[in-house]
Amino acid sequence: MQLSWERVELTKRHPLTISRGTIAGATSVIVSVEADGIVGRGEMAPSSVTGDTPESGEADLAGWQLQLETRHPLQRQLIEADIAAADGECGGSATRCAVDVALHDWAGQRAGLALWKLWGLDRDCIAPTSLTVGLNPPDVVRQVTTEILARTKARILKVKLGSPAGLDHDRDVFRAAVEAATAFGPITWRVDANGGWTVLSAQIMIPWLAEHGVEMVEQPLAKGDEDGLVALHHFSVLPIFVDESVSTARDIVWLADRVDGVNLKLMKTGGITEAIRLIHTARAHGLNVMIGCMGESSLSIAAGAHLAPLVDAIDLDSHLNLINDPFTGTQFVNGRVLPGDGPGLGITRRSQEHTS
Ligand SMILES: [Mg+2]
């Protein structure tokens, strides 16, 4: 097979602020694998969580190219081993994701089937997605919440908290979002602290959020403070999910006694192959599974949407916050992000004039 890649610039409609900083856009690397007249595509979305950057991604791909081009796209097991063997020098999970997703896209196109059909999944059981409200001053939160709900008619919002400015600011942000949403009917509320709380502040905030109708809390404590989750989880009145703390199926084993669920992201697992292992490992440990995203285009969102029938909660919204998404391929129907019927990922490249 032939391996090639190119950069695409993604610009957000609303810059996203979380506890660790603000992102207005990103450079993704789009990977193509070509063989037998079929092109499969995957995406590397950079993130401080995985450590992948456009530069590291391109260096990884260049390092793997010679070996991978001796393979056929159906040899995924061998290709995974090739990349693992090269991992000493390179190998960020988001870059591995781009290759793995491209191989699945290729296989689906070869079979002439959408991936969800190839896997025998039921698209009708996909849950509605949440949309994200970033961590901003309350007046900005009011504006953004109103704009998101007016544009998308979403029924689930995930509010980013864990502000460095403290718990009073978190409460003000959450109240502002709820106030702005009042005009739009009932909303299901989720909160993601992105590791911005201590055990003590989480013990104060979680009961407060429960009283205000929140259904779950994501990543209350920083990655690395998983010992703190033991005490927090034992007394928590809300389900606790982790995101930054979990990457692959291996992490499920040691986190299972201290969380209720995990937020799976393809950029962290290194693609669809490990994502499926993670889902089944989490199920075997009695955990709920959410599928989320980094700052991705519709290409990676489509890959997540094909897996969505296998998980409980959906947070596939990054493409809905882009003003220049280079791809189409998912449908947004009654608050649900649905994979298409086309073969493989079912994605299409937009023509350049439609991306500005
Ligand atoms: Mg998160």
Boltz pocket constraint, residues with backbone or C-beta under 6 A from the ligand:
constraints:
  - pocket:
      binder: B
      contacts: [[A, 192], [A, 194], [A, 218], [A, 219], [A, 243], [A, 244], [A, 263], [A, 292]]
      max_distance: 6.0
